[in-house]
Every structure is written in structure tokens, then in C-alpha cells.
């Protein structure tokens, strides 16, 4: 048993690269190091440009384990093996105002027979204001639950759909939220 613990300890040290010089490091120092390592990992993730037809540019940082995929129905699509994010972009000129866009979004959901579980929570994401929805839907025999955001920028309206199977939603809501939060407007 002691051999297993020693081997496990050595593996953990090797996995971290090496032991710190100060073997009496405090728990807070260790947490700080973990946060810095986490930030480094985030910085190394792939950033993909999402460009609206009118030229407005957004950056999407792919979450760890996610890949950009082709989806002809959306302006951007990325997924892991269990979750996915679709982004739809519409020009301001196509709608009277944000409320008209939001109403068209709601009518579209209702016309598909989907069930809005949560509706109308005001949100702000990366300098974009909007509304959060949770929608349950059936597609091709599969039951999905989707965290949806309807957002407004200076030039466009956006929909972000972060989806997974209904049975996984509650346990993965934070993962879906993180995936949706990975979209930012590009610096001007």
C-alpha cells in the first residue's frame, strides 16, 4: 500500500512537471499556481473568427475538447462528443428593433413545437445585452435541452444555442454556459 502511495505521489509530481522549490508551499500558493496553469491552458485554445455578412467580427474560443464543424444552417457550429453550440447572426436592418427580433425568435421556437422551459432572463455577455432562454425539443427521435441566448450588438442580433441531450442538461449547464460565453466581439 505504501509503495502505491509513493508511486502515485511521484506520478503527480512528474505530471506537474516538477516539484516546487519550496516544499512548504501554502495551500493558497498552490491554488494560485493552479489558476495560473488554468489561464495558460485557456490561452492555448484555438480562437476562431466568426464574421457577420456586414463585416462585424466575433472571436469564438473553442472549449477544451471541442472542434469547429460545418453546419450549413448556422453561421458557426462547434461541438464536443456530447454538447454543441450553434451561432446565428442577423443584421439589424432585417428587423425593426431588438424586441421584433426577440418576438420572431420566440415565434420560431413555438412554430417548431418546442417547449420553452425558462424565458426572459436578462443577461449581458462580453459587452452584448440580451435575454436567456431554456428550450426542450425533439429532433430526429432525440430529446434535447438547449440554453439559448438572444443578444444585440451595434450591427447585429445573435442567437447562441448551447445544446445537449435532455438527460445531461442539468449536470452540464455550466459547461453549456461556458461554451456560450466563449463568443466575444472583436476589438475595433
C-alpha positions as CSV (number, residue, x, y, z in Angstrom):
1,X,0.0,0.0,0.0
2,X,2.8,2.4,0.9
3,X,4.5,1.6,-2.4
4,X,1.3,2.6,-4.3
5,X,1.1,5.9,-2.5
6,X,4.8,6.7,-3.1
7,X,4.4,5.8,-6.8
8,X,1.2,7.9,-7.0
9,X,2.9,10.8,-5.4
10,X,5.8,10.6,-7.8
11,X,3.5,10.4,-10.8
12,X,1.7,13.5,-9.6
13,X,5.0,15.4,-9.3
14,X,6.1,14.2,-12.7
15,X,2.7,15.1,-14.1
16,X,3.0,18.7,-12.8
17,X,6.4,19.0,-14.4
18,X,8.4,19.0,-11.2
19,X,8.1,19.8,-7.5
20,X,8.2,23.4,-6.4
21,X,11.5,24.6,-4.8
22,X,9.6,25.5,-1.6
23,X,8.2,22.2,-0.4
24,X,6.3,24.0,2.4
25,X,4.1,25.9,-0.1
26,X,0.9,27.0,1.4
27,X,-2.5,25.9,0.1
28,X,-3.1,29.4,-1.2
29,X,0.1,29.4,-3.2
30,X,-0.8,26.0,-4.7
31,X,-4.3,27.4,-5.7
32,X,-2.7,30.4,-7.2
33,X,-0.4,28.1,-9.3
34,X,-3.4,26.1,-10.4
35,X,-5.2,29.2,-11.5
36,X,-2.2,30.4,-13.5
37,X,-1.9,27.0,-15.1
38,X,-5.6,27.1,-16.0
39,X,-5.2,30.5,-17.6
40,X,-2.3,29.2,-19.6
41,X,-4.5,26.3,-20.9
42,X,-7.3,28.7,-21.8
43,X,-4.9,30.9,-23.7
44,X,-3.7,28.0,-25.8
45,X,-7.1,27.0,-27.0
46,X,-7.9,27.7,-30.7
47,X,-9.7,31.0,-31.4
48,X,-11.9,31.1,-34.5
49,X,-13.2,34.2,-36.2
50,X,-16.9,34.4,-36.8
51,X,-17.7,37.1,-39.4
52,X,-21.1,38.5,-40.0
53,X,-22.2,39.3,-43.5
54,X,-22.0,43.0,-42.7
55,X,-18.4,42.7,-41.6
56,X,-18.8,42.6,-37.8
57,X,-16.2,40.2,-36.4
58,X,-16.5,37.9,-33.3
59,X,-14.0,35.6,-31.8
60,X,-15.0,32.2,-30.5
61,X,-12.6,30.4,-28.2
62,X,-13.1,26.6,-28.6
63,X,-13.5,25.0,-25.2
64,X,-11.1,22.2,-24.5
65,X,-12.1,19.0,-26.4
66,X,-14.3,20.9,-28.9
67,X,-13.9,21.2,-32.6
68,X,-15.3,23.6,-35.2
69,X,-17.6,21.8,-37.6
70,X,-19.5,22.5,-40.7
71,X,-23.2,23.3,-40.4
72,X,-24.9,25.0,-43.4
73,X,-27.8,26.2,-41.3
74,X,-25.8,28.3,-38.8
75,X,-23.1,30.9,-39.1
76,X,-20.9,28.9,-36.7
77,X,-21.0,25.5,-35.2
78,X,-18.7,23.7,-32.7
79,X,-19.1,20.6,-30.6
80,X,-17.6,18.1,-28.2
81,X,-18.8,14.5,-28.2
82,X,-21.8,15.4,-26.0
83,X,-22.5,19.1,-26.4
84,X,-22.8,21.6,-29.3
85,X,-23.0,25.3,-29.9
86,X,-24.7,27.0,-32.9
87,X,-24.4,30.7,-33.6
88,X,-26.8,32.6,-35.9
89,X,-26.3,36.2,-36.9
90,X,-28.9,38.6,-38.3
91,X,-28.3,42.1,-39.5
92,X,-30.1,44.9,-37.6
93,X,-31.6,46.1,-40.9
94,X,-33.7,43.0,-41.2
95,X,-35.8,43.8,-38.1
96,X,-37.4,47.0,-36.7
97,X,-35.7,46.6,-33.3
98,X,-34.4,44.1,-30.8
99,X,-37.9,43.4,-29.5
100,X,-39.1,42.5,-33.0
101,X,-36.1,40.1,-33.3
102,X,-36.8,38.5,-30.0
103,X,-40.5,38.1,-30.9
104,X,-39.5,36.4,-34.2
105,X,-37.2,34.1,-32.2
106,X,-40.0,33.1,-29.8
107,X,-42.5,32.5,-32.6
108,X,-39.9,30.4,-34.4
109,X,-39.5,28.2,-31.3
110,X,-43.2,27.9,-30.8
111,X,-43.8,27.0,-34.5
112,X,-41.5,24.1,-34.2
113,X,-43.5,22.8,-31.3
114,X,-40.6,23.2,-28.9
115,X,-41.2,23.8,-25.2
116,X,-39.8,27.0,-23.6
117,X,-38.9,25.9,-20.0
118,X,-37.3,29.3,-19.0
119,X,-37.9,32.6,-20.7
120,X,-36.8,36.2,-20.4
121,X,-33.8,36.2,-18.0
122,X,-31.9,39.4,-18.9
123,X,-28.2,38.8,-19.5
124,X,-25.0,40.5,-20.5
125,X,-22.3,38.6,-22.4
126,X,-19.0,40.1,-23.5
127,X,-20.5,43.6,-23.8
128,X,-23.6,42.3,-25.5
129,X,-27.0,42.6,-23.8
130,X,-29.9,40.2,-24.3
131,X,-32.1,37.5,-23.0
132,X,-31.6,33.9,-21.9
133,X,-34.0,31.0,-22.7
134,X,-34.0,27.3,-22.0
135,X,-35.8,25.2,-24.6
136,X,-36.7,21.5,-24.8
137,X,-37.0,19.9,-28.2
138,X,-37.2,16.6,-30.1
139,X,-35.2,16.2,-33.3
140,X,-35.0,13.0,-35.3
141,X,-36.1,10.9,-32.3
142,X,-33.6,12.5,-29.9
143,X,-34.6,14.7,-26.9
144,X,-32.5,17.9,-26.5
145,X,-32.4,20.7,-24.0
146,X,-30.8,23.9,-25.1
147,X,-29.5,27.0,-23.3
148,X,-30.3,29.9,-25.8
149,X,-29.2,33.5,-25.8
150,X,-30.7,36.2,-28.0
151,X,-28.2,39.1,-28.0
152,X,-27.8,42.6,-29.5
153,X,-24.6,44.2,-30.8
154,X,-24.1,47.5,-32.6
155,X,-24.8,46.0,-36.1
156,X,-26.3,42.6,-35.5
157,X,-28.6,40.3,-33.5
158,X,-27.2,37.0,-32.4
159,X,-28.6,33.7,-31.3
160,X,-26.4,31.3,-29.4
161,X,-27.7,27.8,-28.9
162,X,-25.8,25.5,-26.5
163,X,-27.3,22.1,-26.6
164,X,-27.1,18.6,-25.1
165,X,-29.4,15.6,-24.6
166,X,-32.1,16.4,-22.0
167,X,-30.8,13.8,-19.6
168,X,-27.4,15.6,-19.4
169,X,-28.6,19.2,-19.3
170,X,-28.8,19.8,-15.6
171,X,-25.4,18.3,-14.9
172,X,-23.8,20.1,-17.8
173,X,-25.5,23.5,-17.7
174,X,-22.2,25.2,-16.6
175,X,-20.4,23.6,-19.5
176,X,-23.0,24.9,-21.9
177,X,-22.8,28.3,-20.3
178,X,-19.0,28.3,-20.7
179,X,-19.3,27.3,-24.3
180,X,-21.8,30.1,-25.0
181,X,-19.6,32.6,-23.1
182,X,-16.7,31.7,-25.4
183,X,-18.0,34.2,-28.0
184,X,-16.7,37.7,-27.8
185,X,-16.9,40.7,-30.1
186,X,-13.5,41.5,-31.8
187,X,-11.7,44.7,-30.8
188,X,-12.4,47.6,-33.1
